[in-house]
Amino acid sequence: MRKFIYFIIVMIAHAIVSVSSMIYAFSHSMERWDKGGSPSSLEQVLSVIKDILFFPIVDMFHLAPKGMFSGLLGYIPILLNSGLWALVLIFGFIKIRTFLSNTTNKPD
């Protein structure tokens, strides 16, 4: 049960950071577009963060037919992607913790 709670927490945190970075990157790019300037370093960093966090599932959903995930359904790929990231992060954390506990508890 504790792993499931960790999964939900990591998934929600990932979804919030993903959507926030997308919104901030979009708002900064629109601001730049209005002024006709070049992208700032903050805008470039936000765009890279968004691209990393949206990989792989959200990127694949761009191949879906147009309008398939319109409106609130557009959050489905983001939640699936965040769930995948949460699984990978928690699995990796458990594997690292198991490896470290095995190496520190070995008798010489």
C-alpha positions in Angstrom: 0.0 0.0 0.0 2.9 2.3 0.8 4.3 1.9 -2.7 1.0 2.7 -4.2 0.9 6.0 -2.2 4.4 6.8 -3.4 3.3 6.0 -6.9 0.4 8.4 -6.7 2.5 11.2 -5.1 5.2 10.9 -7.8 2.6 10.7 -10.6 0.8 13.8 -9.4 4.0 15.7 -8.9 5.3 14.8 -12.3 2.0 15.8 -13.9 2.0 19.2 -12.1 5.6 19.9 -13.1 4.9 18.8 -16.7 1.8 21.0 -17.2 3.4 23.9 -15.4 6.5 23.9 -17.5 4.3 23.7 -20.6 2.2 26.6 -19.5 5.2 28.7 -18.6 7.1 27.9 -21.8 4.0 28.8 -23.8 3.4 32.0 -22.0 7.0 33.1 -22.4 7.0 32.2 -26.1 3.8 34.2 -26.7 5.3 37.2 -24.8 8.4 36.9 -27.0 6.3 36.5 -30.1 4.5 39.8 -29.3 7.7 41.6 -28.9 9.5 39.9 -31.8 12.6 39.0 -29.7 14.7 35.9 -29.6 14.1 33.1 -27.0 15.5 33.8 -23.6 17.5 31.3 -21.7 14.6 30.7 -19.3 12.3 30.0 -22.2 14.8 27.5 -23.7 15.3 25.8 -20.3 11.5 25.5 -19.8 11.1 24.1 -23.3 13.7 21.5 -22.7 12.2 20.5 -19.4 8.8 20.2 -21.1 10.2 18.0 -23.8 11.9 15.7 -21.4 8.9 15.4 -19.1 6.5 14.8 -22.0 8.6 11.9 -23.4 7.6 9.2 -24.4 3.8 8.9 -24.2 2.7 12.5 -24.8 5.0 12.6 -27.9 3.4 9.5 -29.2 -0.1 10.8 -28.8 0.7 13.6 -31.3 0.4 10.8 -33.9 -3.3 10.1 -32.8 -6.0 11.5 -35.1 -6.6 15.2 -34.6 -9.4 15.9 -32.1 -9.2 12.5 -30.5 -7.9 13.9 -27.2 -9.6 17.3 -27.2 -10.8 19.2 -24.2 -10.3 17.4 -20.9 -9.4 14.2 -22.7 -6.1 15.9 -23.4 -5.0 15.2 -19.8 -5.1 11.4 -20.5 -1.8 11.3 -22.2 -0.2 13.5 -19.6 -1.5 11.2 -16.8 -0.4 8.1 -18.6 3.0 9.6 -19.1 3.3 10.7 -15.5 2.3 7.2 -14.4 5.0 5.7 -16.5 7.6 8.1 -15.1 6.4 7.3 -11.6 6.8 3.5 -12.2 10.3 3.9 -13.6 11.4 6.3 -10.8 10.0 4.1 -8.0 11.3 0.9 -9.6 14.8 2.5 -10.0 14.7 3.8 -6.4 13.9 0.4 -5.1 16.6 -1.3 -7.2 19.2 1.3 -6.1 18.2 0.9 -2.4 18.3 -2.9 -2.6 21.7 -2.8 -4.3 23.1 -0.4 -1.7 21.7 -2.3 1.2 23.2 -5.6 -0.2 26.6 -4.1 -0.8 26.8 -2.4 2.7 25.6 -5.5 4.6 28.0 -8.0 2.9 30.4 -9.5 5.4 34.1 -9.3 4.3 
